[in-house]
Protein backbone atom coordinates (compact mmCIF):
# COMPACT_ATOMS: atom_id res chain seq x y z
CA UNK A 1 0.00 0.00 0.00
CA UNK A 2 2.84 2.41 0.78
CA UNK A 3 4.28 1.87 -2.70
CA UNK A 4 1.03 3.25 -4.10
CA UNK A 5 0.35 5.95 -1.50
CA UNK A 6 3.65 7.87 -1.62
CA UNK A 7 3.70 8.56 -5.39
CA UNK A 8 0.01 9.50 -5.37
CA UNK A 9 0.57 11.85 -2.44
CA UNK A 10 3.57 13.42 -4.18
CA UNK A 11 1.58 13.97 -7.39
CA UNK A 12 -1.30 15.46 -5.39
CA UNK A 13 1.04 17.89 -3.60
CA UNK A 14 2.66 18.99 -6.87
CA UNK A 15 -0.69 19.52 -8.60
CA UNK A 16 -2.05 21.38 -5.57
CA UNK A 17 1.00 23.66 -5.51
CA UNK A 18 0.61 24.37 -9.24
CA UNK A 19 -3.05 25.32 -8.83
CA UNK A 20 -2.27 27.44 -5.75
CA UNK A 21 0.30 29.41 -7.73
CA UNK A 22 -2.08 29.60 -10.70
CA UNK A 23 -4.76 31.19 -8.51
CA UNK A 24 -2.48 33.48 -6.48
CA UNK A 25 -0.73 34.87 -9.56
CA UNK A 26 -4.06 35.62 -11.28
CA UNK A 27 -2.91 33.82 -14.42
CA UNK A 28 -6.44 33.02 -15.58
CA UNK A 29 -8.90 35.79 -16.39
CA UNK A 30 -12.50 34.74 -16.87
CA UNK A 31 -15.08 36.78 -18.71
CA UNK A 32 -18.73 35.79 -18.76
CA UNK A 33 -21.33 37.25 -21.03
CA UNK A 34 -24.99 36.60 -21.57
CA UNK A 35 -25.93 36.13 -25.21
CA UNK A 36 -29.16 35.18 -26.91
CA UNK A 37 -29.11 31.95 -28.91
CA UNK A 38 -30.87 31.77 -32.30
CA UNK A 39 -33.74 30.00 -30.56
CA UNK A 40 -34.28 33.05 -28.34
CA UNK A 41 -33.01 31.44 -25.13
CA UNK A 42 -30.36 33.30 -23.12
CA UNK A 43 -27.05 31.46 -22.95
CA UNK A 44 -24.18 32.35 -20.64
CA UNK A 45 -20.71 31.85 -22.14
CA UNK A 46 -17.40 32.00 -20.34
CA UNK A 47 -14.10 32.79 -21.99
CA UNK A 48 -10.74 32.22 -20.36
CA UNK A 49 -7.66 34.35 -21.01
CA UNK A 50 -4.33 32.92 -19.88
CA UNK A 51 -1.54 35.29 -18.82
CA UNK A 52 1.49 33.04 -18.47
CA UNK A 53 3.76 36.05 -17.95
CA UNK A 54 2.02 36.68 -14.62
CA UNK A 55 2.71 33.07 -13.63
CA UNK A 56 6.41 33.48 -14.42
CA UNK A 57 6.61 36.82 -12.62
CA UNK A 58 4.98 35.29 -9.54
CA UNK A 59 7.54 32.48 -9.50
CA UNK A 60 10.52 34.80 -9.99
CA UNK A 61 9.36 37.23 -7.30
CA UNK A 62 9.11 34.50 -4.66
CA UNK A 63 12.44 35.33 -2.94
CA UNK A 64 11.37 38.96 -2.44
CA UNK A 65 8.03 37.90 -0.97
CA UNK A 66 9.80 35.52 1.42
CA UNK A 67 12.17 38.30 2.52
CA UNK A 68 9.23 40.64 3.14
CA UNK A 69 7.41 37.96 5.11
CA UNK A 70 10.31 37.26 7.44
CA UNK A 71 11.22 40.94 7.86
CA UNK A 72 7.66 41.68 8.93
CA UNK A 73 7.00 44.33 6.29
CA UNK A 74 4.04 42.93 4.39
C-alpha positions in Angstrom: 0.0 0.0 0.0 2.8 2.4 0.8 4.3 1.9 -2.7 1.0 3.2 -4.1 0.4 5.9 -1.5 3.6 7.9 -1.6 3.7 8.6 -5.4 0.0 9.5 -5.4 0.6 11.9 -2.4 3.6 13.4 -4.2 1.6 14.0 -7.4 -1.3 15.5 -5.4 1.0 17.9 -3.6 2.7 19.0 -6.9 -0.7 19.5 -8.6 -2.1 21.4 -5.6 1.0 23.7 -5.5 0.6 24.4 -9.2 -3.0 25.3 -8.8 -2.3 27.4 -5.8 0.3 29.4 -7.7 -2.1 29.6 -10.7 -4.8 31.2 -8.5 -2.5 33.5 -6.5 -0.7 34.9 -9.6 -4.1 35.6 -11.3 -2.9 33.8 -14.4 -6.4 33.0 -15.6 -8.9 35.8 -16.4 -12.5 34.7 -16.9 -15.1 36.8 -18.7 -18.7 35.8 -18.8 -21.3 37.2 -21.0 -25.0 36.6 -21.6 -25.9 36.1 -25.2 -29.2 35.2 -26.9 -29.1 32.0 -28.9 -30.9 31.8 -32.3 -33.7 30.0 -30.6 -34.3 33.0 -28.3 -33.0 31.4 -25.1 -30.4 33.3 -23.1 -27.1 31.5 -22.9 -24.2 32.3 -20.6 -20.7 31.8 -22.1 -17.4 32.0 -20.3 -14.1 32.8 -22.0 -10.7 32.2 -20.4 -7.7 34.4 -21.0 -4.3 32.9 -19.9 -1.5 35.3 -18.8 1.5 33.0 -18.5 3.8 36.1 -18.0 2.0 36.7 -14.6 2.7 33.1 -13.6 6.4 33.5 -14.4 6.6 36.8 -12.6 5.0 35.3 -9.5 7.5 32.5 -9.5 10.5 34.8 -10.0 9.4 37.2 -7.3 9.1 34.5 -4.7 12.4 35.3 -2.9 11.4 39.0 -2.4 8.0 37.9 -1.0 9.8 35.5 1.4 12.2 38.3 2.5 9.2 40.6 3.1 7.4 38.0 5.1 10.3 37.3 7.4 11.2 40.9 7.9 7.7 41.7 8.9 7.0 44.3 6.3 4.0 42.9 4.4 
